[in-house]
Amino acid sequence: MIAFNEDRLNAFVGQILGDLGGAASVPLVRIGSSLGFYRILHEKSPMTPSALAEASGCHERYISEWLCAQAASNYLTYDSKAGTFSLSPEQAMIFAVEESPVYLLGAFDMMAAMVDNQKKVESAFRTGRGVAWGDQAGCLFCAVASFFRPGYLNNLVPSWLPTLNGVVEKLQRGAKVADVGCGHGISTVLMAEAFPNSTFIGYDFHEDSIREATAHARTHGVENARFEVGLAKDFSARDLDLVTCFDCLHDMGDPRGAAAHIRKSLKADGTWMIVEPMAQDSAEGNFNPVGRLFYSASTMICVPTSLAQEEGTALGAQAGEKRLKDVIRSGGFDTVRLATSTPFNMVLEASA
């Protein structure tokens, strides 16, 4: 029997029980989203199990158990006297209000995709090879797009672009922009809607994402943006005023090659905007709730994606400001600065 401190052990067991409760909540939250429970509760709280069952067209016995699990997780609020459940305004911002900056249902979809992807990544641990973006389990790229959307929606145009030197003015007059690693085109469409005098082209190496991005732009009636399949280090656009990379530089197989190509694609006075996950330069500086999520996602998604590509640099989602700046400068950028940051992202500006 090993010697141990009982108080520390009990505290650790408590932490693990909390972690297991969170993990067990992933399928329940996704069910609540898929069946519209959060939306209904947001519109009609407080509700009894029978009222939610009637409103959703689902079976009351399942509804009752789901509601209790959600209340036990503090995801819903329970009134024991009335026997009703409700979404508080704060809970609704997480689960029901898609325009909220902290709408996190996409994160639960990412967790489910990571679990589904375990076998492929586990095999890659042994071989050192990667798992390509399009080969990962489930619609991982759909979950990633959903996860990042609230941050882009609430920060990109009102907060991030204005921190770049002279960029907003160029966009208002009419600029030529490439959004590299655009995914489903959420960032591209947001910029195109905000700056109708400018033209935007989104590039991504994943064909399915480009199809989704094209459909997304069409749905929003955006005519000044188009999308093409292309790598970060060989896309065709030239004489660009602005290049953007949102949460993708660390996923690239050859980020230094991408930096060099992006520099060549820009005008002499052009700007490269790089949005990356927030991270400190030291590993221990990221041992916090955000770093915990990002290191886990990096292990299951980002590193395998990079290692599946030609160079396989595998910067990881917690590369840190210093390492990212080194990569960016290697492409021929003389000036690289931290323009702004949030708890989830850092925004870097690079120019010649």
Secondary structure, 3 states (H helix, E strand, C coil): CCCCCHHHHHHHHHHHHHHHHHHHHHHHHHHHHHCCHHHHHHHHCCECHHHHHHHHCCCHHHHHHHHHHHHHCCCCEEECCCCEEECCHHHHHHHCCCCCCCCCHHHHHHHHHHHHCHHHHHHHHHHCCCCCHHHCCCCHHHHHHHHHHHHHHHHHHHHHHHHCCCHHHHHHHCCEEEEECCCCCHHHHHHHHHCCCCEEEEEECCHHHHHHHHHHHHHCCCCCEEEEECCCCCCCCCCEEEEEEECCHHHCCCHHHHHHHHHHHEEEEEEEEEEEECCCCCCHHHCCHHHHHHHHHHHHHHHHHHHCCCCCCCCCCCCCHHHHHHHHHHCCCCEEEEEEECCCEEEEEEEC
